[in-house]
Amino acid sequence: MERCRFPFHVRFDDAVFEELADFRGVRFLAGVSFQNATFKQNATFNRSQCDGTLNFYGATFRGHAHFIGLIVPSGIVSFEGIEVAGEFRIGDSQIQQLLNLSEATFNSVFDCTDAKFHGIVNMESTVFYGDASFLRTEFNGPARFGEVAFEAKAGFKRTSFEVAPTYVSTKFLGITDFDSAVFERGADFIFTQFDWTNFHGSVSKGALDFYRCIMRGDIHLGVTLDELGLLRLTECGTDFATDSSGRQLPREAIQADYRPSGSPSIYLSHVDLSRAFLRSLSPDGLRFKDVENLEQLKMNNVAFSRRKVADEVDLDSLPEGDGSRPTASEVEGVYRGLRRNHEGRGDLVGSHVWYVAEMEVGRRFASKWGLRWFARSFYKWTSDYGLSALRPIAILLASFLLGTLLLSCLPEGGCAVRVEPNQDSYCVDIWTSARTTILALFFQDPPSGVELSGIGSDAIWLLLRVTGAGMLVAMAVAFRNQVARR
């Protein structure tokens, strides 16, 4: 029937095609129906055109089904309930109105590369057992993927969605790729289950919503957010929630009352976080790479269970040379952004937590005995990075005891001496030494009649004054920070 023309409506309902069904280049001027038809061998409709309704409701394809270059300028196209054993290819096709692929079963490759769908595309309750490719596909109308199961790879690379697609209770059980996809009005992923998924290079010009999603693999959200673009992650986890006895709740329960549990592994890269929202999820699995405006990330009911982000875990665990291992300066930048984020929200307790984390990363990965390592180590030991007032007090007390002992016990020529008119000088007693030490710690001159004798006492006096100055400043900073935390 290659290149035939049918000027009237044709019906092949319940037909059985024993051999190759070759409808290449055929034109159906008034529509055609293959409802409940069975194709025992391959079926090809490449470059065919239908000017009315194209109906394959309930059809069975035991071989390949090819519709490459299919043109349907008017009328709906229905593949509802079909089952295809071989490849299903509908690439480079143009369909102006409804395309119904609901409740279909594709057991092998599904491919619609470079297809253009101008109306509604309905794929609800469809199962893809083989790889599904939507490479460069244009969805110019609503695309519905409700309760679709992608059992293998799902590729939406460079796919464009003119209207926000809906993925409700969708399962992505294999590798899923939205690389360079364009969401003109955002997208809704609701109760969706993900394995390893990539959004690197994708663009969203509306709200990209992830609500109560189960993210069992790594999720790479390298999304460019347009002027009106948003990124929202709400109540997402790594597994289904459990009840009080530990039993897993069904999906219906999660939709009704519960949210998933666990901390999803989410990579935020090259994202403007001033347009991102995190709500009611565990952020321990978040990773940040070259993000912008981390200090403006909106977080509601988001609490880290540890003073460490996943980036630092990778820094500690991954070997040097691993391309996914962040640098210490990158992790430090993440902590700096989180500190400023909490400061901007008036959460000084949270900001201090991330300030300590920032200082610690810089200290741990600095060159041993270098200036940076020494400065931060001294800052940590003396005041716990400006948060402990007890440490400076303890150091002042220890300095007082040590200074008192040294100034009174050093031999003549190194101790503090009492000078009296017309008498030989002599080393002071321990009480005068204690008074001298206290005055040194608080920047006062030695007591009347007491002088320093020799290099030893001069050095001790200088060290006491420097220590006193440093510890008093550290104590003031710590008191200020502690008062601010109240």
LUMSEFI-458954 format. One record per residue (C-alpha): residue number from 1; x, z, y. Coordinates in steps of 0.02 Angstrom, whole numbers, plus 50000, padded with zeros to 5 digits. Layout:
<nodes>
@num=NUM, east=X, up=Z, north=Y
...
</nodes>
This chain:
<nodes>
@num=1, east=50000, up=50000, north=50000
@num=2, east=50152, up=49989, north=50112
@num=3, east=50108, up=49932, north=50289
@num=4, east=49922, up=49915, north=50251
@num=5, east=49788, up=49943, north=50383
@num=6, east=49625, up=50033, north=50350
@num=7, east=49498, up=49998, north=50488
@num=8, east=49373, up=50124, north=50417
@num=9, east=49380, up=50304, north=50359
@num=10, east=49460, up=50314, north=50186
@num=11, east=49433, up=50451, north=50057
@num=12, east=49551, up=50490, north=49913
@num=13, east=49474, up=50659, north=49875
@num=14, east=49517, up=50729, north=49703
@num=15, east=49620, up=50574, north=49667
@num=16, east=49766, up=50584, north=49544
@num=17, east=49919, up=50477, north=49583
@num=18, east=50017, up=50456, north=49422
@num=19, east=50158, up=50353, north=49499
@num=20, east=50244, up=50346, north=49667
@num=21, east=50117, up=50355, north=49807
@num=22, east=50191, up=50238, north=49936
@num=23, east=50099, up=50238, north=50102
@num=24, east=50248, up=50193, north=50211
@num=25, east=50199, up=50113, north=50376
@num=26, east=50013, up=50121, north=50333
@num=27, east=49892, up=50137, north=50479
@num=28, east=49728, up=50230, north=50457
@num=29, east=49622, up=50177, north=50605
@num=30, east=49477, up=50296, north=50569
@num=31, east=49558, up=50439, north=50476
@num=32, east=49591, up=50475, north=50292
@num=33, east=49559, up=50617, north=50170
@num=34, east=49664, up=50667, north=50019
@num=35, east=49572, up=50831, north=49990
@num=36, east=49620, up=50912, north=49824
@num=37, east=49719, up=50757, north=49776
@num=38, east=49862, up=50771, north=49651
@num=39, east=50026, up=50676, north=49673
@num=40, east=50121, up=50684, north=49508
@num=41, east=50270, up=50590, north=49576
@num=42, east=50343, up=50574, north=49748
@num=43, east=50229, up=50534, north=49895
@num=44, east=50293, up=50448, north=50051
@num=45, east=50199, up=50421, north=50214
@num=46, east=50351, up=50381, north=50321
@num=47, east=50312, up=50293, north=50486
@num=48, east=50127, up=50294, north=50449
@num=49, east=49996, up=50320, north=50584
@num=50, east=49824, up=50397, north=50580
@num=51, east=49704, up=50376, north=50726
@num=52, east=49579, up=50501, north=50658
@num=53, east=49584, up=50657, north=50552
@num=54, east=49721, up=50667, north=50420
@num=55, east=49662, up=50786, north=50284
@num=56, east=49766, up=50848, north=50136
@num=57, east=49670, up=51009, north=50109
@num=58, east=49713, up=51085, north=49939
@num=59, east=49823, up=50938, north=49886
@num=60, east=49960, up=50961, north=49756
@num=61, east=50128, up=50873, north=49769
@num=62, east=50231, up=50887, north=49609
@num=63, east=50373, up=50785, north=49681
@num=64, east=50436, up=50758, north=49858
@num=65, east=50316, up=50734, north=50004
@num=66, east=50388, up=50637, north=50150
@num=67, east=50298, up=50612, north=50316
@num=68, east=50449, up=50567, north=50422
@num=69, east=50399, up=50481, north=50584
@num=70, east=50212, up=50516, north=50559
@num=71, east=50108, up=50479, north=50714
@num=72, east=49937, up=50555, north=50741
@num=73, east=49881, up=50520, north=50920
@num=74, east=49706, up=50590, north=50897
@num=75, east=49620, up=50697, north=50768
@num=76, east=49683, up=50848, north=50675
@num=77, east=49809, up=50855, north=50533
@num=78, east=49772, up=50975, north=50392
@num=79, east=49891, up=51027, north=50255
@num=80, east=49796, up=51188, north=50225
@num=81, east=49820, up=51260, north=50053
@num=82, east=49937, up=51123, north=49990
@num=83, east=50072, up=51157, north=49861
@num=84, east=50232, up=51057, north=49861
@num=85, east=50357, up=51067, north=49719
@num=86, east=50489, up=50954, north=49798
@num=87, east=50549, up=50925, north=49974
@num=88, east=50425, up=50919, north=50117
@num=89, east=50489, up=50820, north=50265
@num=90, east=50391, up=50788, north=50423
@num=91, east=50534, up=50764, north=50544
@num=92, east=50527, up=50647, north=50694
@num=93, east=50337, up=50652, north=50688
@num=94, east=50217, up=50663, north=50835
@num=95, east=50053, up=50754, north=50819
@num=96, east=49943, up=50772, north=50973
@num=97, east=49812, up=50895, north=50912
@num=98, east=49797, up=51033, north=50784
@num=99, east=49922, up=51040, north=50641
@num=100, east=49859, up=51157, north=50505
@num=101, east=49989, up=51213, north=50379
@num=102, east=49907, up=51379, north=50336
@num=103, east=49906, up=51454, north=50161
@num=104, east=50024, up=51319, north=50100
@num=105, east=50164, up=51343, north=49972
@num=106, east=50329, up=51251, north=49990
@num=107, east=50441, up=51276, north=49839
@num=108, east=50588, up=51176, north=49903
@num=109, east=50658, up=51115, north=50068
@num=110, east=50542, up=51107, north=50219
@num=111, east=50606, up=51000, north=50362
@num=112, east=50527, up=50948, north=50527
@num=113, east=50683, up=50905, north=50626
@num=114, east=50648, up=50823, north=50796
@num=115, east=50459, up=50834, north=50771
@num=116, east=50344, up=50850, north=50922
@num=117, east=50186, up=50952, north=50904
@num=118, east=50077, up=50946, north=51059
@num=119, east=49929, up=51048, north=50999
@num=120, east=49906, up=51208, north=50901
@num=121, east=50018, up=51232, north=50750
@num=122, east=49944, up=51353, north=50624
@num=123, east=50057, up=51413, north=50482
@num=124, east=49971, up=51577, north=50444
@num=125, east=49994, up=51646, north=50267
@num=126, east=50112, up=51505, north=50216
@num=127, east=50258, up=51536, north=50097
@num=128, east=50426, up=51446, north=50108
@num=129, east=50528, up=51472, north=49950
@num=130, east=50662, up=51348, north=50001
@num=131, east=50757, up=51325, north=50163
@num=132, east=50646, up=51289, north=50314
@num=133, east=50716, up=51190, north=50460
@num=134, east=50636, up=51170, north=50631
@num=135, east=50792, up=51095, north=50711
@num=136, east=50753, up=51028, north=50886
@num=137, east=50567, up=51039, north=50851
@num=138, east=50455, up=51043, north=51005
@num=139, east=50304, up=51157, north=51001
@num=140, east=50205, up=51112, north=51156
@num=141, east=50052, up=51211, north=51106
@num=142, east=50026, up=51382, north=51026
@num=143, east=50125, up=51410, north=50865
@num=144, east=50056, up=51539, north=50745
@num=145, east=50167, up=51610, north=50608
@num=146, east=50057, up=51757, north=50557
@num=147, east=50098, up=51828, north=50383
@num=148, east=50217, up=51685, north=50346
@num=149, east=50352, up=51723, north=50216
@num=150, east=50520, up=51637, north=50235
@num=151, east=50602, up=51679, north=50068
@num=152, east=50761, up=51580, north=50104
@num=153, east=50845, up=51519, north=50263
@num=154, east=50740, up=51485, north=50418
@num=155, east=50817, up=51379, north=50554
@num=156, east=50745, up=51366, north=50729
@num=157, east=50904, up=51303, north=50809
@num=158, east=50874, up=51218, north=50977
@num=159, east=50687, up=51230, north=50948
@num=160, east=50578, up=51238, north=51105
@num=161, east=50416, up=51334, north=51124
@num=162, east=50311, up=51287, north=51275
@num=163, east=50187, up=51427, north=51235
@num=164, east=50239, up=51598, north=51169
@num=165, east=50241, up=51587, north=50977
@num=166, east=50167, up=51732, north=50879
@num=167, east=50253, up=51804, north=50726
@num=168, east=50134, up=51938, north=50662
@num=169, east=50180, up=52020, north=50496
@num=170, east=50302, up=51878, north=50467
@num=171, east=50442, up=51901, north=50339
@num=172, east=50613, up=51826, north=50368
@num=173, east=50697, up=51871, north=50204
@num=174, east=50848, up=51757, north=50219
@num=175, east=50965, up=51707, north=50359
@num=176, east=50865, up=51661, north=50514
@num=177, east=50938, up=51561, north=50657
@num=178, east=50861, up=51546, north=50831
@num=179, east=51025, up=51482, north=50905
@num=180, east=50994, up=51397, north=51074
@num=181, east=50805, up=51406, north=51052
@num=182, east=50704, up=51400, north=51213
@num=183, east=50553, up=51513, north=51238
@num=184, east=50467, up=51449, north=51394
@num=185, east=50345, up=51594, north=51397
@num=186, east=50430, up=51718, north=51282
@num=187, east=50381, up=51760, north=51103
@num=188, east=50293, up=51898, north=51009
@num=189, east=50370, up=51972, north=50851
@num=190, east=50246, up=52103, north=50791
@num=191, east=50267, up=52198, north=50627
@num=192, east=50395, up=52065, north=50583
@num=193, east=50525, up=52093, north=50449
@num=194, east=50700, up=52025, north=50479
@num=195, east=50857, up=52008, north=50377
@num=196, east=51013, up=51935, north=50462
@num=197, east=50949, up=51849, north=50619
@num=198, east=51037, up=51759, north=50761
@num=199, east=50968, up=51729, north=50937
@num=200, east=51137, up=51682, north=51011
@num=201, east=51121, up=51559, north=51154
@num=202, east=50932, up=51566, north=51157
@num=203, east=50838, up=51568, north=51322
@num=204, east=50680, up=51664, north=51362
@num=205, east=50580, up=51629, north=51519
@num=206, east=50448, up=51758, north=51475
@num=207, east=50437, up=51922, north=51379
@num=208, east=50527, up=51921, north=51212
@num=209, east=50439, up=52063, north=51122
@num=210, east=50490, up=52151, north=50961
@num=211, east=50358, up=52279, north=50915
@num=212, east=50370, up=52389, north=50760
@num=213, east=50485, up=52265, north=50676
@num=214, east=50585, up=52304, north=50520
@num=215, east=50765, up=52247, north=50544
@num=216, east=50859, up=52266, north=50381
@num=217, east=51005, up=52154, north=50426
@num=218, east=51108, up=52124, north=50583
@num=219, east=51008, up=52058, north=50731
@num=220, east=51112, up=51962, north=50859
@num=221, east=51018, up=51957, north=51024
@num=222, east=51126, up=51848, north=51133
@num=223, east=50978, up=51800, north=51240
@num=224, east=50986, up=51726, north=51415
@num=225, east=50841, up=51798, north=51515
@num=226, east=50773, up=51685, north=51650
@num=227, east=50704, up=51747, north=51815
@num=228, east=50543, up=51800, north=51730
@num=229, east=50622, up=51837, north=51561
@num=230, east=50613, up=52008, north=51479
@num=231, east=50679, up=52083, north=51317
@num=232, east=50577, up=52226, north=51242
@num=233, east=50617, up=52321, north=51083
@num=234, east=50482, up=52447, north=51037
@num=235, east=50477, up=52563, north=50886
@num=236, east=50589, up=52454, north=50778
@num=237, east=50678, up=52521, north=50624
@num=238, east=50767, up=52474, north=50464
@num=239, east=50632, up=52516, north=50338
@num=240, east=50449, up=52556, north=50316
@num=241, east=50398, up=52730, north=50371
@num=242, east=50370, up=52867, north=50245
@num=243, east=50243, up=53007, north=50240
@num=244, east=50283, up=53193, north=50228
@num=245, east=50317, up=53180, north=50041
@num=246, east=50440, up=53036, north=50063
@num=247, east=50326, up=52901, north=49995
@num=248, east=50339, up=52733, north=50081
@num=249, east=50190, up=52688, north=50188
@num=250, east=50113, up=52515, north=50168
@num=251, east=50125, up=52388, north=50308
@num=252, east=49943, up=52419, north=50355
@num=253, east=49983, up=52601, north=50391
@num=254, east=50128, up=52552, north=50502
@num=255, east=50016, up=52436, north=50599
@num=256, east=49888, up=52574, north=50622
@num=257, east=49980, up=52736, north=50654
@num=258, east=50163, up=52738, north=50605
@num=259, east=50323, up=52656, north=50660
@num=260, east=50469, up=52601, north=50550
@num=261, east=50611, up=52722, north=50517
@num=262, east=50799, up=52705, north=50531
@num=263, east=50918, up=52636, north=50660
@num=264, east=50924, up=52445, north=50663
@num=265, east=51090, up=52355, north=50682
@num=266, east=51063, up=52257, north=50842
@num=267, east=51199, up=52159, north=50932
@num=268, east=51164, up=52136, north=51117
@num=269, east=51283, up=52003, north=51183
@num=270, east=51288, up=51910, north=51348
@num=271, east=51120, up=51987, north=51396
@num=272, east=51067, up=52042, north=51570
@num=273, east=51007, up=52216, north=51522
@num=274, east=50922, up=52244, north=51689
@num=275, east=50779, up=52146, north=51607
@num=276, east=50784, up=52239, north=51441
@num=277, east=50675, up=52383, north=51380
@num=278, east=50703, up=52499, north=51233
@num=279, east=50559, up=52608, north=51179
@num=280, east=50544, up=52737, north=51040
@num=281, east=50685, up=52678, north=50928
@num=282, east=50848, up=52749, north=50863
@num=283, east=50990, up=52666, north=50959
@num=284, east=51133, up=52720, north=50845
@num=285, east=51150, up=52543, north=50776
@num=286, east=51158, up=52456, north=50946
@num=287, east=51313, up=52357, north=50989
@num=288, east=51355, up=52289, north=51161
@num=289, east=51463, up=52135, north=51191
@num=290, east=51493, up=52063, north=51365
@num=291, east=51325, up=52129, north=51426
@num=292, east=51277, up=52138, north=51609
@num=293, east=51197, up=52283, north=51702
@num=294, east=51200, up=52409, north=51561
@num=295, east=51173, up=52542, north=51693
@num=296, east=51001, up=52464, north=51726
@num=297, east=50942, up=52460, north=51544
@num=298, east=50770, up=52541, north=51532
@num=299, east=50756, up=52670, north=51393
@num=300, east=50603, up=52773, north=51349
@num=301, east=50604, up=52899, north=51207
@num=302, east=50774, up=52836, north=51153
@num=303, east=50900, up=52966, north=51096
@num=304, east=51070, up=52944, north=51014
@num=305, east=51095, up=53062, north=50868
@num=306, east=51283, up=53067, north=50900
@num=307, east=51402, up=53050, north=51046
@num=308, east=51460, up=52881, north=50984
@num=309, east=51394, up=52702, north=50988
@num=310, east=51413, up=52582, north=50843
@num=311, east=51548, up=52488, north=50940
@num=312, east=51664, up=52638, north=50925
@num=313, east=51624, up=52650, north=50739
@num=314, east=51681, up=52469, north=50723
@num=315, east=51836, up=52507, north=50827
@num=316, east=51882, up=52647, north=50706
@num=317, east=51836, up=52560, north=50543
@num=318, east=51875, up=52375, north=50562
@num=319, east=52055, up=52315, north=50542
@num=320, east=52154, up=52244, north=50687
@num=321, east=52135, up=52057, north=50696
@num=322, east=51954, up=52060, north=50642
@num=323, east=51861, up=51951, north=50766
@num=324, east=51710, up=52067, north=50769
@num=325, east=51815, up=52221, north=50811
@num=326, east=51793, up=52271, north=50994
@num=327, east=51937, up=52329, north=51102
@num=328, east=51955, up=52506, north=51165
@num=329, east=51927, up=52448, north=51344
@num=330, east=51764, up=52362, north=51292
@num=331, east=51700, up=52522, north=51211
@num=332, east=51755, up=52620, north=51362
@num=333, east=51655, up=52500, north=51471
@num=334, east=51501, up=52528, north=51363
@num=335, east=51515, up=52716, north=51386
@num=336, east=51541, up=52693, north=51573
@num=337, east=51382, up=52590, north=51582
@num=338, east=51284, up=52720, north=51482
@num=339, east=51351, up=52857, north=51595
@num=340, east=51295, up=52766, north=51751
@num=341, east=51129, up=52727, north=51667
@num=342, east=51094, up=52912, north=51641
@num=343, east=51156, up=52956, north=51814
@num=344, east=51037, up=52829, north=51889
@num=345, east=50892, up=52911, north=51797
@num=346, east=50943, up=53084, north=51853
@num=347, east=50995, up=53137, north=51678
@num=348, east=51158, up=53226, north=51716
@num=349, east=51169, up=53307, north=51544
@num=350, east=51163, up=53135, north=51463
@num=351, east=51286, up=53064, north=51589
@num=352, east=51412, up=53201, north=51549
@num=353, east=51398, up=53163, north=51363
@num=354, east=51445, up=52981, north=51392
@num=355, east=51579, up=53029, north=51518
@num=356, east=51666, up=53133, north=51384
@num=357, east=51648, up=52988, north=51261
@num=358, east=51724, up=52870, north=51390
@num=359, east=51872, up=52985, north=51420
@num=360, east=51899, up=53013, north=51233
@num=361, east=51908, up=52829, north=51189
@num=362, east=52034, up=52799, north=51328
@num=363, east=52138, up=52946, north=51268
@num=364, east=52133, up=52908, north=51081
@num=365, east=52184, up=52727, north=51099
@num=366, east=52310, up=52746, north=51241
@num=367, east=52497, up=52730, north=51205
@num=368, east=52557, up=52897, north=51136
@num=369, east=52651, up=52996, north=51269
@num=370, east=52611, up=52865, north=51400
@num=371, east=52545, up=52915, north=51571
@num=372, east=52364, up=52875, north=51526
@num=373, east=52372, up=52974, north=51364
@num=374, east=52459, up=53121, north=51446
@num=375, east=52340, up=53127, north=51596
@num=376, east=52183, up=53123, north=51490
@num=377, east=52253, up=53244, north=51361
@num=378, east=52295, up=53366, north=51501
@num=379, east=52120, up=53342, north=51574
@num=380, east=52043, up=53377, north=51404
@num=381, east=52148, up=53528, north=51359
@num=382, east=52130, up=53612, north=51527
@num=383, east=51944, up=53588, north=51564
@num=384, east=51861, up=53482, north=51429
@num=385, east=51853, up=53339, north=51553
@num=386, east=51784, up=53447, north=51693
@num=387, east=51644, up=53526, north=51593
@num=388, east=51720, up=53693, north=51541
@num=389, east=51751, up=53830, north=51670
@num=390, east=51815, up=53950, north=51536
@num=391, east=51970, up=53847, north=51497
@num=392, east=52040, up=53854, north=51675
@num=393, east=52005, up=54040, north=51682
@num=394, east=52094, up=54065, north=51516
@num=395, east=52243, up=53963, north=51577
@num=396, east=52250, up=54062, north=51740
@num=397, east=52249, up=54224, north=51640
@num=398, east=52385, up=54161, north=51523
@num=399, east=52488, up=54102, north=51672
@num=400, east=52469, up=54272, north=51754
@num=401, east=52530, up=54365, north=51600
@num=402, east=52675, up=54246, north=51570
@num=403, east=52727, up=54243, north=51753
@num=404, east=52720, up=54432, north=51765
@num=405, east=52829, up=54450, north=51611
@num=406, east=52958, up=54324, north=51666
@num=407, east=52976, up=54381, north=51846
@num=408, east=53004, up=54560, north=51790
@num=409, east=53113, up=54530, north=51638
@num=410, east=53234, up=54394, north=51693
@num=411, east=53410, up=54458, north=51729
@num=412, east=53472, up=54475, north=51905
@num=413, east=53495, up=54305, north=51983
@num=414, east=53333, up=54243, north=51909
@num=415, east=53202, up=54379, north=51938
@num=416, east=53101, up=54429, north=52089
@num=417, east=53199, up=54562, north=52183
@num=418, east=53155, up=54698, north=52305
@num=419, east=53262, up=54697, north=52460
@num=420, east=53273, up=54859, north=52561
@num=421, east=53379, up=54890, north=52717
@num=422, east=53553, up=54956, north=52686
@num=423, east=53525, up=54959, north=52496
@num=424, east=53569, up=54846, north=52352
@num=425, east=53431, up=54729, north=52292
@num=426, east=53359, up=54751, north=52119
@num=427, east=53231, up=54668, north=52003
@num=428, east=53055, up=54725, north=52036
@num=429, east=52953, up=54826, north=51913
@num=430, east=52812, up=54749, north=51812
@num=431, east=52675, up=54802, north=51933
@num=432, east=52759, up=54719, north=52080
@num=433, east=52790, up=54568, north=51970
@num=434, east=52604, up=54559, north=51928
@num=435, east=52560, up=54568, north=52113
@num=436, east=52685, up=54430, north=52151
@num=437, east=52614, up=54319, north=52013
@num=438, east=52435, up=54339, north=52075
@num=439, east=52486, up=54293, north=52252
@num=440, east=52577, up=54139, north=52186
@num=441, east=52425, up=54080, north=52087
@num=442, east=52319, up=54092, north=52246
@num=443, east=52447, up=54012, north=52365
@num=444, east=52503, up=54172, north=52453
@num=445, east=52677, up=54226, north=52502
@num=446, east=52767, up=54358, north=52399
@num=447, east=52734, up=54540, north=52443
@num=448, east=52829, up=54616, north=52589
@num=449, east=53005, up=54658, north=52541
@num=450, east=53007, up=54547, north=52387
@num=451, east=53112, up=54391, north=52377
@num=452, east=53145, up=54261, north=52243
@num=453, east=53320, up=54261, north=52175
@num=454, east=53393, up=54108, north=52092
@num=455, east=53331, up=53945, north=52021
@num=456, east=53233, up=54030, north=51880
@num=457, east=53118, up=54129, north=51993
@num=458, east=53097, up=53981, north=52112
@num=459, east=53043, up=53870, north=51966
@num=460, east=52922, up=54002, north=51901
@num=461, east=52849, up=54024, north=52076
@num=462, east=52824, up=53836, north=52097
@num=463, east=52744, up=53816, north=51924
@num=464, east=52626, up=53960, north=51959
@num=465, east=52569, up=53883, north=52122
@num=466, east=52542, up=53710, north=52043
@num=467, east=52450, up=53786, north=51895
@num=468, east=52342, up=53892, north=52010
@num=469, east=52296, up=53742, north=52117
@num=470, east=52252, up=53634, north=51967
@num=471, east=52151, up=53766, north=51876
@num=472, east=52055, up=53819, north=52031
@num=473, east=52005, up=53637, north=52062
@num=474, east=51959, up=53615, north=51878
@num=475, east=51856, up=53774, north=51882
@num=476, east=51764, up=53718, north=52039
@num=477, east=51725, up=53548, north=51962
@num=478, east=51664, up=53629, north=51801
@num=479, east=51553, up=53751, north=51895
@num=480, east=51481, up=53609, north=51997
@num=481, east=51445, up=53508, north=51840
@num=482, east=51367, up=53654, north=51751
@num=483, east=51256, up=53696, north=51901
@num=484, east=51204, up=53513, north=51912
@num=485, east=51153, up=53515, north=51728
@num=486, east=51026, up=53654, north=51758
</nodes>
